[in-house]
Amino acid sequence: MSSQPILDPQRLEQLQNEIQEKFDETLKNADFNSLLEKYGILEDRVLRVYWQFNLDPNQLKSDDAVDEQQPNALLATTPKEEIVLVKKAWCIPCPSTGSQLGCNC
């Protein structure tokens, strides 16, 4: 069995960044501002979207497991807390720039 962590800190940071980029792209493409305009709601920070992405290390499998049912030896004995990968809030419209697409707030 491997005694290596499933994700080293550099790979974990890369995963966090890529998840953040994908979700930011999704929010920008959603065009929530048009929906707010449709209902006449145009105030700053009128819509806040909160999201959090967690990684459950207890569900990860090691690269050298005999089969997919065999968890990593380090994770099997002691349950680990979920790793918060991304936790953000998005305000539409953006209170600081006025962008109708929104921004982190």
C-alpha positions as CSV (number, residue, x, y, z in Angstrom):
1,M,0.0,0.0,0.0
2,S,1.1,3.5,-0.7
3,S,1.8,5.8,2.2
4,Q,1.7,8.9,0.0
5,P,-1.2,11.4,0.4
6,I,-3.8,11.2,-2.3
7,L,-3.2,14.8,-3.4
8,D,0.0,16.7,-2.5
9,P,-0.5,20.4,-1.6
10,Q,0.5,21.7,-5.0
11,R,-2.0,19.4,-6.8
12,L,-4.6,20.3,-4.3
13,E,-4.1,24.0,-5.0
14,Q,-4.2,23.4,-8.7
15,L,-7.5,21.5,-8.3
16,Q,-8.9,24.4,-6.2
17,N,-7.9,26.9,-8.8
18,E,-9.5,24.9,-11.7
19,I,-12.7,24.4,-9.8
20,Q,-12.9,28.1,-9.0
21,E,-12.3,29.0,-12.7
22,K,-15.0,26.6,-14.0
23,F,-17.5,27.9,-11.5
24,D,-16.7,31.5,-12.2
25,E,-17.2,30.9,-15.9
26,T,-20.5,29.2,-15.2
27,L,-21.7,32.1,-13.1
28,K,-20.7,34.7,-15.8
29,N,-22.5,32.7,-18.5
30,A,-25.7,32.3,-16.4
31,D,-26.6,35.9,-17.0
32,F,-28.5,36.3,-13.7
33,N,-28.7,40.1,-14.3
34,S,-31.2,39.6,-17.2
35,L,-33.3,37.6,-14.8
36,L,-33.2,40.3,-12.2
37,E,-34.0,43.0,-14.8
38,K,-37.0,40.9,-15.8
39,Y,-38.4,41.2,-12.3
40,G,-37.3,44.8,-11.8
41,I,-34.8,44.0,-9.2
42,L,-31.7,46.1,-9.9
43,E,-30.2,47.0,-6.5
44,D,-26.5,46.4,-5.6
45,R,-25.9,43.0,-4.1
46,V,-29.5,42.1,-4.5
47,L,-28.6,38.5,-5.4
48,R,-25.9,36.7,-3.5
49,V,-24.8,33.2,-4.6
50,Y,-22.8,31.2,-2.1
51,W,-21.0,28.0,-2.9
52,Q,-18.7,25.5,-1.3
53,F,-16.9,22.6,-2.9
54,N,-15.7,19.8,-0.5
55,L,-13.5,16.9,-1.1
56,D,-14.2,13.8,1.0
57,P,-10.8,12.1,1.5
58,N,-12.6,9.0,3.0
59,Q,-13.9,8.3,-0.5
60,L,-10.6,8.6,-2.3
61,K,-8.8,5.4,-3.5
62,S,-5.0,5.0,-3.7
63,D,-3.3,4.6,-7.1
64,D,-2.0,1.2,-6.2
65,A,-5.1,-0.3,-4.7
66,V,-5.7,-3.9,-5.8
67,D,-9.2,-3.1,-6.8
68,E,-11.5,-0.1,-6.6
69,Q,-13.1,-1.4,-3.4
70,Q,-9.9,-1.1,-1.4
71,P,-9.3,2.3,0.1
72,N,-6.0,3.9,0.8
73,A,-4.5,2.4,4.0
74,L,-4.0,5.8,5.6
75,L,-7.6,6.7,5.1
76,A,-9.2,3.4,6.0
77,T,-8.4,3.4,9.7
78,T,-9.1,7.0,10.7
79,P,-12.0,9.0,9.1
80,K,-10.7,12.4,7.9
81,E,-12.6,15.6,7.7
82,E,-13.7,16.9,4.4
83,I,-11.3,19.3,2.7
84,V,-13.0,22.6,1.7
85,L,-11.6,23.3,-1.8
86,V,-13.5,26.4,-2.6
87,K,-15.9,28.6,-0.5
88,K,-17.0,31.9,-2.1
89,A,-19.8,34.4,-2.5
90,W,-20.8,36.1,-5.7
91,C,-22.9,39.4,-5.8
92,I,-25.0,40.3,-8.7
93,P,-24.7,43.1,-9.8
94,C,-21.2,43.8,-8.5
95,P,-21.3,46.4,-5.7
96,S,-17.7,47.7,-6.3
97,T,-17.5,47.8,-10.1
98,G,-21.2,47.9,-11.1
99,S,-20.6,44.9,-13.4
100,Q,-23.9,43.3,-14.4
101,L,-22.1,39.9,-14.5
102,G,-21.3,40.2,-10.7
103,C,-18.1,39.7,-8.8
104,N,-16.7,38.0,-5.7
105,C,-18.0,39.7,-2.5
